[in-house]
Amino acid sequence: MGVSKEDVEGILTSAMKPTHLQVVDTSGGCGASFEIEIVSEQFEGKKLLERHRMVNAALAEQMKEIHALSIKKAVTPSKWNPIPKVQEE
Amino acid sequence: MARSLANTVLKGIIGSHHRAATCRTLCQQGTIAYYSVSSDAGTHDDFKSTSKLADSDISLKDVVEKDVKENPVMIYMKGIPEAPACGFSSLAVRVLKAHGVPIASRNILEDQELKSGVKAFSHWPTFPQIFINGEFIGGSDIILNMHQSGELTEKTQGRHNLPHCPKG
């Protein structure tokens, strides 16, 4: 069936101790593709590619089943600037 | 594996980006496609070279190393630049096109061994995979991020001053 959103959330929470984590199953619940936003102090001092590699590494086992992983954000808490829920015109 | 690899590198879809593609060039370049020219899809079997590499020791690692060394911008993608087969590959190509640099590509959907070989080479599990000046950059998320931050402009116009495609 594939990996669940909860699986991905659990693994990343455990591996990265994020202060913010958002996982969206973009395959309509099939667990085939996910979009991720993750904020973690573990990213401190790491370049973009390395930050992505860290996320990939945490999900290495799951990547065998996941077809697509989109890491929208992988930043340190100091770089995190969430879009406000109320859009300003 | 050698025979399959030989078959991979012998399917020649070569644009006229380089001077006259010789048979030997076809053997070396394989299914590498160049965005900057219109592709005549497919080469008739009669014109394909016979297997010269069946006994060679060329590995997939060698193919990838050669690809990224010889092409300033190299993308391993699903489909081809003119017809990407997935949204992420399409996005990556669009971002690179916006920088006006010649794009060399291989369609990993055509060859499972190539697909596995590239993943092993870059230690990266997904496609597309973009290399610039021999350096692994990442996937579509990263290339988009770098485009937005200006970092991609630095890469493509920086120390190697990549040649730019004519518009149109």
gemmi code that builds the backbone of each chain (N, CA, C; Angstrom):
import gemmi

chains = {
    "A": [
        ("MET", (0.837, -1.199, 0.000), (0.000, 0.000, 0.000), (0.871, 1.247, 0.000)),
        ("GLY", (1.982, 1.210, 0.677), (2.802, 2.415, 0.712), (2.965, 2.894, 2.128)),
        ("VAL", (3.711, 3.943, 2.215), (4.051, 4.528, 3.507), (2.957, 5.528, 3.893)),
        ("SER", (2.626, 5.601, 5.163), (1.592, 6.558, 5.563), (2.218, 7.881, 5.995)),
        ("LYS", (1.397, 8.902, 5.988), (1.819, 10.230, 6.433), (2.319, 10.142, 7.874)),
        ("GLU", (1.618, 9.352, 8.676), (1.994, 9.227, 10.081), (3.363, 8.562, 10.230)),
        ("ASP", (3.636, 7.608, 9.328), (4.955, 6.963, 9.344), (6.036, 8.015, 9.126)),
        ("VAL", (5.849, 8.811, 8.092), (6.843, 9.832, 7.732), (7.007, 10.830, 8.872)),
        ("GLU", (5.885, 11.254, 9.433), (5.945, 12.215, 10.542), (6.694, 11.626, 11.725)),
        ("GLY", (6.381, 10.394, 12.048), (7.014, 9.726, 13.184), (8.513, 9.602, 13.010)),
        ("ILE", (8.908, 9.200, 11.825), (10.335, 8.989, 11.551), (11.102, 10.302, 11.603)),
        ("LEU", (10.547, 11.310, 10.985), (11.242, 12.599, 10.962), (11.262, 13.244, 12.346)),
        ("THR", (10.195, 13.065, 13.096), (10.158, 13.611, 14.462), (11.240, 12.972, 15.305)),
        ("SER", (11.353, 11.691, 15.175), (12.324, 10.950, 15.960), (13.758, 11.259, 15.523)),
        ("ALA", (13.966, 11.377, 14.223), (15.329, 11.548, 13.699), (15.826, 12.982, 13.785)),
        ("MET", (14.927, 13.930, 13.542), (15.367, 15.320, 13.378), (14.966, 16.234, 14.531)),
        ("LYS", (14.109, 15.758, 15.432), (13.601, 16.573, 16.547), (13.172, 17.962, 16.042)),
        ("PRO", (12.276, 18.000, 15.093), (11.938, 19.291, 14.486), (11.097, 20.174, 15.402)),
        ("THR", (11.215, 21.470, 15.216), (10.347, 22.408, 15.930), (9.096, 22.680, 15.110)),
        ("HIS", (9.187, 22.389, 13.811), (8.002, 22.472, 12.954), (8.113, 21.358, 11.925)),
        ("LEU", (7.014, 20.697, 11.705), (7.001, 19.627, 10.702), (5.631, 19.568, 10.053)),
        ("GLN", (5.646, 19.601, 8.750), (4.377, 19.425, 8.028), (4.604, 18.418, 6.919)),
        ("VAL", (3.812, 17.378, 6.939), (3.921, 16.335, 5.910), (2.574, 16.233, 5.207)),
        ("VAL", (2.616, 16.341, 3.901), (1.374, 16.229, 3.129), (1.498, 15.060, 2.158)),
        ("ASP", (0.532, 14.194, 2.202), (0.511, 13.089, 1.240), (-0.093, 13.632, -0.053)),
        ("THR", (0.741, 13.784, -1.061), (0.275, 14.387, -2.303), (-0.204, 13.346, -3.308)),
        ("SER", (-0.299, 12.108, -2.837), (-0.772, 11.064, -3.745), (-2.216, 10.685, -3.419)),
        ("GLY", (-2.889, 11.551, -2.717), (-4.298, 11.307, -2.395), (-4.480, 10.168, -1.423)),
        ("GLY", (-3.533, 10.010, -0.505), (-3.683, 8.977, 0.511), (-3.018, 7.657, 0.166)),
        ("CYS", (-2.357, 7.588, -0.999), (-1.730, 6.330, -1.398), (-0.346, 6.130, -0.810)),
        ("GLY", (0.192, 7.179, -0.191), (1.525, 7.036, 0.404), (2.626, 6.941, -0.634)),
        ("ALA", (2.354, 7.397, -1.843), (3.357, 7.282, -2.905), (4.207, 8.530, -3.040)),
        ("SER", (3.641, 9.672, -2.622), (4.427, 10.896, -2.720), (4.057, 11.852, -1.596)),
        ("PHE", (5.067, 12.563, -1.130), (4.878, 13.465, 0.006), (5.556, 14.798, -0.236)),
        ("GLU", (4.965, 15.823, 0.391), (5.598, 17.137, 0.459), (5.936, 17.386, 1.915)),
        ("ILE", (7.126, 17.905, 2.151), (7.578, 18.071, 3.538), (8.069, 19.483, 3.788)),
        ("GLU", (7.679, 19.996, 4.951), (8.286, 21.218, 5.470), (8.845, 20.822, 6.821)),
        ("ILE", (10.102, 21.117, 7.055), (10.685, 20.704, 8.334), (11.670, 21.755, 8.832)),
        ("VAL", (11.557, 22.064, 10.106), (12.436, 23.038, 10.742), (13.144, 22.335, 11.891)),
        ("SER", (14.449, 22.378, 11.882), (15.184, 21.651, 12.920), (16.530, 22.306, 13.193)),
        ("GLU", (16.908, 22.300, 14.456), (18.217, 22.849, 14.810), (19.350, 21.993, 14.271)),
        ("GLN", (19.035, 20.779, 13.914), (20.076, 19.887, 13.382), (20.593, 20.351, 12.027)),
        ("PHE", (19.837, 21.285, 11.420), (20.270, 21.800, 10.119), (21.314, 22.906, 10.247)),
        ("GLU", (21.599, 23.297, 11.481), (22.518, 24.416, 11.699), (23.852, 24.149, 11.014)),
        ("GLY", (24.306, 25.132, 10.230), (25.615, 25.012, 9.591), (25.653, 24.102, 8.380)),
        ("LYS", (24.515, 23.577, 7.988), (24.488, 22.641, 6.864), (23.996, 23.345, 5.602)),
        ("LYS", (24.661, 23.033, 4.494), (24.203, 23.588, 3.219), (22.913, 22.904, 2.781)),
        ("LEU", (22.269, 23.527, 1.810), (20.962, 23.050, 1.346), (20.979, 21.580, 0.935)),
        ("LEU", (21.959, 21.215, 0.130), (22.016, 19.831, -0.342), (22.158, 18.867, 0.836)),
        ("GLU", (22.996, 19.259, 1.793), (23.223, 18.400, 2.952), (21.953, 18.265, 3.793)),
        ("ARG", (21.205, 19.363, 3.892), (19.957, 19.315, 4.666), (18.981, 18.341, 4.004)),
        ("HIS", (18.926, 18.402, 2.689), (18.044, 17.477, 1.974), (18.530, 16.039, 2.141)),
        ("ARG", (19.834, 15.863, 2.106), (20.385, 14.512, 2.278), (20.031, 13.956, 3.659)),
        ("MET", (19.999, 14.822, 4.658), (19.665, 14.377, 6.017), (18.224, 13.855, 6.057)),
        ("VAL", (17.343, 14.561, 5.380), (15.937, 14.131, 5.344), (15.828, 12.817, 4.572)),
        ("ASN", (16.515, 12.761, 3.433), (16.508, 11.523, 2.645), (17.016, 10.351, 3.467)),
        ("ALA", (18.095, 10.598, 4.220), (18.714, 9.525, 5.000), (17.748, 9.013, 6.070)),
        ("ALA", (17.042, 9.946, 6.710), (16.080, 9.547, 7.741), (14.984, 8.665, 7.148)),
        ("LEU", (14.659, 8.933, 5.886), (13.566, 8.206, 5.231), (14.080, 7.148, 4.259)),
        ("ALA", (15.331, 6.742, 4.434), (15.966, 5.823, 3.479), (15.155, 4.550, 3.244)),
        ("GLU", (14.687, 3.951, 4.303), (13.907, 2.717, 4.181), (12.609, 2.972, 3.412)),
        ("GLN", (11.930, 4.045, 3.764), (10.641, 4.387, 3.168), (10.801, 4.778, 1.707)),
        ("MET", (11.980, 5.315, 1.359), (12.201, 5.752, -0.026), (12.095, 4.591, -1.008)),
        ("LYS", (12.220, 3.386, -0.502), (12.076, 2.225, -1.385), (10.644, 2.116, -1.892)),
        ("GLU", (9.716, 2.665, -1.111), (8.310, 2.596, -1.511), (7.754, 3.928, -1.994)),
        ("ILE", (8.308, 4.990, -1.476), (7.828, 6.313, -1.880), (8.365, 6.629, -3.272)),
        ("HIS", (7.494, 7.127, -4.139), (7.930, 7.445, -5.487), (8.478, 8.847, -5.609)),
        ("ALA", (7.910, 9.748, -4.812), (8.335, 11.137, -4.950), (8.337, 11.821, -3.597)),
        ("LEU", (9.383, 12.551, -3.359), (9.507, 13.299, -2.116), (9.857, 14.735, -2.458)),
        ("SER", (9.013, 15.648, -2.030), (9.291, 17.042, -2.308), (9.572, 17.740, -0.989)),
        ("ILE", (10.789, 18.212, -0.830), (11.154, 18.902, 0.413), (11.017, 20.392, 0.147)),
        ("LYS", (9.898, 20.934, 0.584), (9.627, 22.340, 0.283), (10.499, 23.255, 1.138)),
        ("LYS", (10.656, 22.878, 2.386), (11.466, 23.672, 3.303), (12.235, 22.724, 4.204)),
        ("ALA", (13.518, 23.033, 4.393), (14.328, 22.289, 5.362), (15.297, 23.313, 5.928)),
        ("VAL", (14.873, 23.961, 7.000), (15.654, 25.099, 7.501), (15.816, 25.046, 9.014)),
        ("THR", (16.709, 25.902, 9.500), (16.885, 26.031, 10.951), (15.775, 26.937, 11.498)),
        ("PRO", (15.521, 26.872, 12.791), (14.485, 27.729, 13.381), (14.700, 29.217, 13.083)),
        ("SER", (15.944, 29.646, 13.030), (16.195, 31.069, 12.792), (15.830, 31.481, 11.370)),
        ("LYS", (15.798, 30.541, 10.454), (15.483, 30.865, 9.054), (14.010, 30.628, 8.736)),
        ("TRP", (13.283, 30.095, 9.674), (11.902, 29.724, 9.424), (11.009, 30.948, 9.461)),
        ("ASN", (10.287, 31.155, 8.386), (9.416, 32.326, 8.302), (8.087, 31.898, 7.714)),
        ("PRO", (7.222, 31.384, 8.577), (5.990, 30.805, 8.032), (5.095, 31.861, 7.406)),
        ("ILE", (4.362, 31.447, 6.342), (3.405, 32.344, 5.715), (2.231, 32.487, 6.651)),
        ("PRO", (1.836, 33.713, 6.965), (0.708, 33.898, 7.887), (-0.553, 33.284, 7.321)),
        ("LYS", (-1.398, 32.773, 8.197), (-2.605, 32.113, 7.719), (-3.529, 33.081, 7.005)),
        ("VAL", (-3.587, 34.325, 7.506), (-4.420, 35.334, 6.856), (-3.586, 36.035, 5.813)),
        ("GLN", (-3.920, 35.868, 4.552), (-3.135, 36.473, 3.479), (-3.411, 37.959, 3.446)),
        ("GLU", (-2.346, 38.724, 3.369), (-2.535, 40.177, 3.309), (-2.580, 40.614, 1.861)),
        ("GLU", (-3.507, 41.446, 1.529), (-3.624, 41.923, 0.136), (-2.675, 43.061, -0.125)),
    ],
    "B": [
        ("MET", (25.380, -7.475, -17.788), (25.240, -6.029, -17.587), (26.013, -5.260, -18.650)),
        ("ALA", (27.140, -5.791, -19.043), (27.953, -5.087, -20.034), (27.187, -4.951, -21.334)),
        ("ARG", (26.474, -6.029, -21.724), (25.755, -5.983, -22.997), (24.626, -4.957, -22.933)),
        ("SER", (23.926, -4.995, -21.792), (22.828, -4.038, -21.633), (23.365, -2.621, -21.660)),
        ("LEU", (24.489, -2.426, -20.993), (25.110, -1.106, -20.986), (25.524, -0.726, -22.383)),
        ("ALA", (26.089, -1.681, -23.108), (26.502, -1.414, -24.479), (25.298, -0.982, -25.294)),
        ("ASN", (24.163, -1.639, -25.075), (22.960, -1.250, -25.797), (22.546, 0.166, -25.435)),
        ("THR", (22.690, 0.485, -24.163), (22.331, 1.827, -23.720), (23.156, 2.873, -24.446)),
        ("VAL", (24.451, 2.655, -24.459), (25.281, 3.704, -25.032), (25.253, 3.698, -26.548)),
        ("LEU", (24.659, 2.697, -27.139), (24.653, 2.631, -28.585), (23.409, 3.226, -29.216)),
        ("LYS", (22.378, 3.462, -28.425), (21.204, 4.107, -29.009), (21.562, 5.577, -29.188)),
        ("GLY", (21.693, 5.995, -30.412), (22.228, 7.341, -30.574), (21.185, 8.373, -30.917)),
        ("ILE", (20.855, 9.206, -29.967), (20.040, 10.357, -30.315), (20.919, 11.560, -30.056)),
        ("ILE", (21.536, 12.011, -31.063), (22.520, 13.079, -30.879), (22.068, 14.284, -31.655)),
        ("GLY", (22.070, 15.420, -31.010), (21.761, 16.640, -31.734), (23.026, 17.173, -32.355)),
        ("SER", (22.893, 18.196, -33.157), (24.074, 18.715, -33.845), (24.797, 19.740, -33.005)),
        ("HIS", (24.664, 19.626, -31.728), (25.312, 20.580, -30.830), (26.822, 20.514, -30.991)),
        ("HIS", (27.326, 19.295, -31.161), (28.745, 19.143, -31.449), (28.932, 18.983, -32.941)),
        ("ARG", (30.167, 19.068, -33.412), (30.430, 18.849, -34.837), (30.068, 17.410, -35.202)),
        ("ALA", (29.812, 17.225, -36.483), (29.270, 15.986, -37.049), (29.417, 14.752, -36.166)),
        ("ALA", (28.282, 14.201, -35.770), (28.303, 13.032, -34.891), (28.803, 11.827, -35.668)),
        ("THR", (29.931, 11.316, -35.296), (30.442, 10.134, -35.964), (29.921, 8.902, -35.258)),
        ("CYS", (30.133, 7.779, -35.874), (29.693, 6.523, -35.272), (30.315, 6.363, -33.905)),
        ("ARG", (31.608, 6.679, -33.798), (32.294, 6.525, -32.524), (31.693, 7.446, -31.476)),
        ("THR", (31.338, 8.646, -31.914), (30.723, 9.596, -30.982), (29.404, 9.029, -30.460)),
        ("LEU", (28.642, 8.407, -31.366), (27.379, 7.812, -30.955), (27.617, 6.757, -29.888)),
        ("CYS", (28.644, 5.958, -30.077), (28.951, 4.913, -29.099), (29.228, 5.534, -27.750)),
        ("GLN", (29.980, 6.627, -27.780), (30.394, 7.229, -26.521), (29.262, 7.969, -25.866)),
        ("GLN", (28.433, 8.621, -26.688), (27.445, 9.525, -26.100), (26.161, 8.800, -25.748)),
        ("GLY", (25.824, 7.794, -26.525), (24.646, 7.028, -26.167), (23.381, 7.833, -26.276)),
        ("THR", (22.492, 7.646, -25.311), (21.183, 8.276, -25.398), (21.185, 9.658, -24.796)),
        ("ILE", (22.310, 10.354, -24.914), (22.336, 11.683, -24.325), (21.672, 12.653, -25.287)),
        ("ALA", (20.802, 13.450, -24.803), (20.073, 14.386, -25.655), (20.459, 15.797, -25.271)),
        ("TYR", (20.503, 16.658, -26.251), (20.867, 18.049, -26.016), (19.667, 18.923, -26.267)),
        ("TYR", (19.331, 19.718, -25.289), (18.136, 20.540, -25.385), (18.272, 21.591, -26.468)),
        ("SER", (19.471, 22.086, -26.677), (19.615, 23.279, -27.502), (19.291, 23.055, -28.965)),
        ("VAL", (19.108, 21.821, -29.384), (18.742, 21.571, -30.780), (17.446, 20.803, -30.833)),
        ("SER", (16.784, 20.878, -31.981), (15.550, 20.098, -32.091), (15.944, 18.645, -32.268)),
        ("SER", (15.257, 17.759, -31.603), (15.678, 16.358, -31.651), (14.979, 15.636, -32.787)),
        ("ASP", (15.781, 14.921, -33.605), (15.094, 14.016, -34.533), (15.006, 12.710, -33.792)),
        ("ALA", (13.814, 12.451, -33.334), (13.650, 11.340, -32.414), (14.006, 10.006, -33.057)),
        ("GLY", (15.005, 9.395, -32.521), (15.310, 8.025, -32.946), (16.231, 7.950, -34.137)),
        ("THR", (17.068, 6.988, -34.123), (17.979, 6.746, -35.241), (17.600, 5.399, -35.818)),
        ("HIS", (17.488, 5.339, -37.143), (17.113, 4.077, -37.767), (18.138, 3.012, -37.447)),
        ("ASP", (17.651, 1.807, -37.286), (18.538, 0.689, -36.943), (19.695, 0.531, -37.905)),
        ("ASP", (19.440, 0.812, -39.180), (20.493, 0.647, -40.194), (21.695, 1.528, -39.914)),
        ("PHE", (21.423, 2.645, -39.219), (22.500, 3.610, -39.005), (23.141, 3.473, -37.643)),
        ("LYS", (22.615, 2.579, -36.852), (23.203, 2.393, -35.531), (24.500, 1.615, -35.668)),
        ("SER", (25.470, 1.980, -34.866), (26.736, 1.267, -34.959), (26.587, -0.114, -34.337)),
        ("THR", (27.459, -0.982, -34.763), (27.448, -2.321, -34.152), (28.134, -2.239, -32.801)),
        ("SER", (27.906, -3.221, -32.027), (28.405, -3.189, -30.661), (29.918, -3.166, -30.619)),
        ("LYS", (30.433, -2.048, -30.122), (31.885, -1.978, -29.976), (32.253, -2.061, -28.504)),
        ("LEU", (31.227, -1.958, -27.652), (31.526, -1.839, -26.237), (31.198, -3.084, -25.434)),
        ("ALA", (30.710, -4.112, -26.147), (30.265, -5.304, -25.432), (31.369, -5.886, -24.566)),
        ("ASP", (32.605, -5.751, -25.036), (33.694, -6.330, -24.268), (34.436, -5.300, -23.443)),
        ("SER", (33.957, -4.075, -23.446), (34.707, -3.034, -22.747), (34.415, -3.102, -21.256)),
        ("ASP", (35.228, -2.379, -20.520), (35.020, -2.353, -19.080), (34.298, -1.112, -18.631)),
        ("ILE", (33.642, -0.433, -19.577), (32.937, 0.793, -19.191), (31.805, 0.432, -18.252)),
        ("SER", (31.799, 1.099, -17.100), (30.734, 0.861, -16.142), (29.777, 2.045, -16.192)),
        ("LEU", (28.652, 1.889, -15.531), (27.696, 2.994, -15.468), (28.332, 4.191, -14.778)),
        ("LYS", (29.154, 3.910, -13.797), (29.846, 4.985, -13.076), (30.700, 5.792, -14.067)),
        ("ASP", (31.356, 5.093, -14.984), (32.162, 5.770, -15.996), (31.282, 6.646, -16.887)),
        ("VAL", (30.132, 6.108, -17.251), (29.208, 6.849, -18.119), (28.769, 8.134, -17.432)),
        ("VAL", (28.381, 8.009, -16.171), (27.912, 9.181, -15.429), (29.044, 10.184, -15.240)),
        ("GLU", (30.209, 9.682, -14.885), (31.364, 10.578, -14.696), (31.673, 11.341, -15.978)),
        ("LYS", (31.593, 10.643, -17.078), (31.860, 11.270, -18.375), (30.784, 12.306, -18.694)),
        ("ASP", (29.528, 11.932, -18.442), (28.410, 12.848, -18.691), (28.624, 14.165, -17.967)),
        ("VAL", (28.923, 14.064, -16.674), (28.963, 15.281, -15.860), (30.246, 16.063, -16.087)),
        ("LYS", (31.270, 15.351, -16.568), (32.534, 16.042, -16.851), (32.438, 16.811, -18.175)),
        ("GLU", (31.787, 16.213, -19.140), (31.772, 16.795, -20.485), (30.652, 17.804, -20.693)),
        ("ASN", (29.664, 17.763, -19.841), (28.518, 18.655, -20.008), (28.366, 19.575, -18.802)),
        ("PRO", (28.512, 20.882, -19.018), (28.422, 21.809, -17.878), (27.101, 21.672, -17.112)),
        ("VAL", (26.019, 21.445, -17.857), (24.733, 21.215, -17.203), (24.219, 19.862, -17.650)),
        ("MET", (24.075, 18.955, -16.692), (23.650, 17.590, -17.000), (22.464, 17.253, -16.112)),
        ("ILE", (21.374, 16.786, -16.740), (20.211, 16.402, -15.945), (19.800, 14.973, -16.274)),
        ("TYR", (19.655, 14.180, -15.250), (19.077, 12.846, -15.390), (17.611, 13.006, -15.010)),
        ("MET", (16.750, 12.725, -15.954), (15.346, 13.067, -15.740), (14.419, 11.993, -16.275)),
        ("LYS", (13.133, 12.196, -15.989), (12.117, 11.304, -16.551), (11.609, 11.988, -17.814)),
        ("GLY", (11.821, 11.324, -18.932), (11.448, 11.935, -20.202), (12.631, 12.719, -20.757)),
        ("ILE", (12.318, 13.622, -21.676), (13.362, 14.455, -22.284), (12.976, 15.917, -22.107)),
        ("PRO", (13.929, 16.835, -22.247), (13.601, 18.244, -22.005), (12.387, 18.745, -22.805)),
        ("GLU", (12.259, 18.257, -24.031), (11.110, 18.712, -24.840), (9.814, 18.081, -24.385)),
        ("ALA", (9.905, 16.954, -23.710), (8.698, 16.236, -23.277), (8.950, 15.528, -21.950)),
        ("PRO", (9.009, 16.310, -20.859), (9.235, 15.677, -19.553), (8.074, 14.768, -19.175)),
        ("ALA", (8.402, 13.697, -18.477), (7.371, 12.714, -18.134), (6.880, 12.870, -16.702)),
        ("CYS", (7.423, 13.830, -15.972), (6.916, 14.052, -14.625), (7.039, 15.520, -14.264)),
        ("GLY", (6.204, 15.941, -13.325), (6.152, 17.352, -12.954), (7.462, 17.871, -12.405)),
        ("PHE", (8.177, 17.060, -11.640), (9.437, 17.526, -11.034), (10.506, 17.705, -12.113)),
        ("SER", (10.566, 16.767, -13.041), (11.522, 16.888, -14.150), (11.180, 18.092, -15.009)),
        ("SER", (9.895, 18.286, -15.223), (9.437, 19.427, -16.021), (9.861, 20.746, -15.366)),
        ("LEU", (9.684, 20.822, -14.077), (10.052, 22.023, -13.329), (11.551, 22.285, -13.424)),
        ("ALA", (12.335, 21.242, -13.245), (13.790, 21.389, -13.289), (14.233, 21.912, -14.653)),
        ("VAL", (13.672, 21.361, -15.699), (14.025, 21.787, -17.058), (13.634, 23.251, -17.276)),
        ("ARG", (12.446, 23.608, -16.808), (11.986, 24.999, -16.984), (12.903, 25.972, -16.275)),
        ("VAL", (13.330, 25.611, -15.080), (14.234, 26.482, -14.325), (15.556, 26.629, -15.075)),
        ("LEU", (16.090, 25.543, -15.548), (17.377, 25.589, -16.255), (17.251, 26.357, -17.567)),
        ("LYS", (16.134, 26.175, -18.274), (15.916, 26.895, -19.528), (15.899, 28.402, -19.296)),
        ("ALA", (15.343, 28.772, -18.141), (15.249, 30.206, -17.820), (16.631, 30.836, -17.688)),
        ("HIS", (17.649, 30.003, -17.460), (19.011, 30.525, -17.342), (19.766, 30.465, -18.648)),
        ("GLY", (19.086, 29.973, -19.697), (19.643, 30.010, -21.052), (20.917, 29.228, -21.258)),
        ("VAL", (21.109, 28.162, -20.505), (22.315, 27.357, -20.686), (21.975, 26.068, -21.434)),
        ("PRO", (22.918, 25.544, -22.227), (22.658, 24.275, -22.910), (22.487, 23.150, -21.897)),
        ("ILE", (21.468, 22.338, -22.115), (21.158, 21.261, -21.179), (21.409, 19.922, -21.860)),
        ("ALA", (22.231, 19.088, -21.247), (22.397, 17.712, -21.712), (21.582, 16.834, -20.778)),
        ("SER", (20.921, 15.837, -21.345), (20.054, 15.029, -20.484), (20.081, 13.570, -20.871)),
        ("ARG", (19.711, 12.732, -19.917), (19.443, 11.330, -20.189), (18.092, 10.999, -19.570)),
        ("ASN", (17.343, 10.179, -20.302), (16.017, 9.770, -19.854), (16.149, 8.475, -19.062)),
        ("ILE", (16.010, 8.558, -17.746), (16.241, 7.370, -16.922), (15.095, 6.370, -17.025)),
        ("LEU", (14.012, 6.773, -17.646), (12.907, 5.828, -17.846), (13.267, 4.785, -18.894)),
        ("GLU", (14.273, 5.104, -19.704), (14.639, 4.198, -20.798), (15.474, 3.022, -20.325)),
        ("ASP", (16.075, 3.166, -19.154), (17.063, 2.162, -18.756), (17.114, 2.033, -17.243)),
        ("GLN", (16.664, 0.907, -16.744), (16.637, 0.668, -15.295), (18.028, 0.670, -14.692)),
        ("GLU", (18.982, 0.142, -15.446), (20.354, 0.082, -14.922), (20.943, 1.476, -14.806)),
        ("LEU", (20.669, 2.301, -15.800), (21.137, 3.686, -15.730), (20.525, 4.363, -14.508)),
        ("LYS", (19.233, 4.133, -14.326), (18.513, 4.723, -13.192), (19.179, 4.330, -11.870)),
        ("SER", (19.450, 3.048, -11.707), (20.092, 2.573, -10.471), (21.507, 3.115, -10.354)),
        ("GLY", (22.196, 3.143, -11.485), (23.590, 3.601, -11.495), (23.723, 5.053, -11.073)),
        ("VAL", (22.820, 5.882, -11.564), (22.863, 7.311, -11.225), (22.535, 7.512, -9.748)),
        ("LYS", (21.547, 6.773, -9.254), (21.182, 6.866, -7.825), (22.374, 6.503, -6.951)),
        ("ALA", (23.084, 5.465, -7.354), (24.236, 5.014, -6.580), (25.371, 6.024, -6.658)),
        ("PHE", (25.513, 6.632, -7.814), (26.596, 7.601, -8.027), (26.441, 8.819, -7.127)),
        ("SER", (25.217, 9.338, -7.078), (24.995, 10.582, -6.343), (24.459, 10.357, -4.936)),
        ("HIS", (24.193, 9.114, -4.590), (23.575, 8.792, -3.286), (22.316, 9.619, -3.100)),
        ("TRP", (21.491, 9.621, -4.119), (20.259, 10.429, -4.122), (19.157, 9.537, -4.665)),
        ("PRO", (18.023, 9.477, -3.968), (17.045, 8.436, -4.319), (16.045, 8.765, -5.419)),
        ("THR", (15.976, 10.045, -5.808), (14.891, 10.404, -6.726), (15.423, 11.121, -7.972)),
        ("PHE", (14.506, 11.333, -8.913), (14.830, 12.083, -10.126), (13.851, 13.221, -10.277)),
        ("PRO", (14.217, 14.352, -10.858), (15.441, 14.558, -11.631), (16.676, 14.781, -10.748)),
        ("GLN", (17.851, 14.640, -11.354), (19.095, 14.938, -10.678), (19.902, 15.850, -11.591)),
        ("ILE", (20.321, 16.948, -11.014), (21.011, 17.957, -11.817), (22.468, 18.077, -11.376)),
        ("PHE", (23.357, 18.080, -12.361), (24.783, 18.298, -12.111), (25.195, 19.559, -12.868)),
        ("ILE", (25.932, 20.428, -12.205), (26.449, 21.615, -12.885), (27.958, 21.673, -12.679)),
        ("ASN", (28.678, 21.746, -13.798), (30.147, 21.756, -13.753), (30.689, 20.580, -12.949)),
        ("GLY", (30.056, 19.422, -13.157), (30.536, 18.202, -12.518), (30.111, 18.024, -11.078)),
        ("GLU", (29.412, 19.021, -10.544), (29.019, 18.957, -9.139), (27.545, 18.577, -9.020)),
        ("PHE", (27.235, 17.616, -8.160), (25.841, 17.262, -7.952), (25.144, 18.382, -7.198)),
        ("ILE", (24.077, 18.889, -7.768), (23.353, 20.021, -7.194), (22.177, 19.535, -6.363)),
        ("GLY", (21.433, 18.587, -6.874), (20.266, 18.084, -6.158), (19.116, 17.867, -7.107)),
        ("GLY", (17.905, 17.903, -6.548), (16.710, 17.675, -7.351), (15.995, 18.966, -7.672)),
        ("SER", (14.724, 18.833, -8.041), (13.985, 20.006, -8.503), (13.738, 21.015, -7.382)),
        ("ASP", (13.541, 20.537, -6.152), (13.331, 21.459, -5.027), (14.542, 22.358, -4.856)),
        ("ILE", (15.710, 21.733, -4.898), (16.945, 22.484, -4.675), (17.209, 23.448, -5.824)),
        ("ILE", (17.015, 22.987, -7.047), (17.300, 23.859, -8.198), (16.340, 25.058, -8.197)),
        ("LEU", (15.102, 24.841, -7.777), (14.144, 25.936, -7.698), (14.562, 26.915, -6.610)),
        ("ASN", (14.946, 26.372, -5.477), (15.401, 27.171, -4.345), (16.600, 28.040, -4.746)),
        ("MET", (17.530, 27.441, -5.438), (18.740, 28.159, -5.860), (18.416, 29.210, -6.916)),
        ("HIS", (17.429, 28.916, -7.744), (16.988, 29.878, -8.756), (16.399, 31.109, -8.067)),
        ("GLN", (15.591, 30.855, -7.043), (14.924, 31.949, -6.335), (15.909, 32.772, -5.507)),
        ("SER", (16.947, 32.119, -5.006), (17.901, 32.823, -4.152), (19.000, 33.514, -4.945)),
        ("GLY", (19.085, 33.193, -6.234), (20.141, 33.795, -7.058), (21.389, 32.932, -7.145)),
        ("GLU", (21.412, 31.888, -6.337), (22.586, 31.011, -6.319), (22.802, 30.307, -7.649)),
        ("LEU", (21.706, 30.010, -8.345), (21.819, 29.290, -9.611), (22.468, 30.167, -10.675)),
        ("THR", (22.147, 31.448, -10.636), (22.776, 32.393, -11.563), (24.279, 32.408, -11.336)),
        ("GLU", (24.671, 32.394, -10.067), (26.101, 32.373, -9.753), (26.764, 31.118, -10.313)),
        ("LYS", (26.068, 30.005, -10.188), (26.636, 28.741, -10.656), (26.794, 28.735, -12.169)),
        ("THR", (25.761, 29.215, -12.864), (25.794, 29.112, -14.322), (26.611, 30.220, -14.964)),
        ("GLN", (26.777, 31.316, -14.260), (27.528, 32.414, -14.859), (28.810, 32.706, -14.117)),
        ("GLY", (29.126, 31.851, -13.192), (30.291, 32.073, -12.343), (31.579, 31.643, -12.988)),
        ("ARG", (32.355, 30.859, -12.252), (33.721, 30.596, -12.665), (33.871, 29.976, -14.032)),
        ("HIS", (32.864, 29.201, -14.494), (33.050, 28.554, -15.781), (32.412, 29.310, -16.926)),
        ("ASN", (31.664, 30.303, -16.594), (31.006, 31.125, -17.615), (30.418, 30.275, -18.733)),
        ("LEU", (29.356, 29.585, -18.420), (28.769, 28.641, -19.361), (28.270, 29.352, -20.609)),
        ("PRO", (28.447, 28.724, -21.782), (27.912, 29.321, -23.012), (26.391, 29.351, -22.939)),
        ("HIS", (25.821, 30.379, -23.502), (24.373, 30.516, -23.461), (23.754, 30.158, -24.797)),
        ("CYS", (22.556, 29.602, -24.746), (21.839, 29.234, -25.964), (21.284, 30.496, -26.599)),
        ("PRO", (21.229, 30.511, -27.917), (20.497, 31.612, -28.559), (19.023, 31.482, -28.228)),
        ("LYS", (18.325, 32.567, -28.071), (16.918, 32.509, -27.708), (16.116, 31.975, -28.883)),
        ("GLY", (14.992, 31.353, -28.611), (14.088, 30.906, -29.676), (14.349, 29.486, -30.137)),
    ],
}
model = gemmi.Model(1)
for chain_id, residues in chains.items():
    chain = gemmi.Chain(chain_id)
    for i, (resn, *xyz) in enumerate(residues, 1):
        res = gemmi.Residue()
        res.name, res.seqid = resn, gemmi.SeqId(i, " ")
        for name, pos in zip(("N", "CA", "C"), xyz):
            atom = gemmi.Atom()
            atom.name, atom.element = name, gemmi.Element(name[0])
            atom.pos, atom.b_iso = gemmi.Position(*pos), 0.0
            res.add_atom(atom)
        chain.add_residue(res)
    model.add_chain(chain)
structure = gemmi.Structure()
structure.add_model(model)
structure.setup_entities()
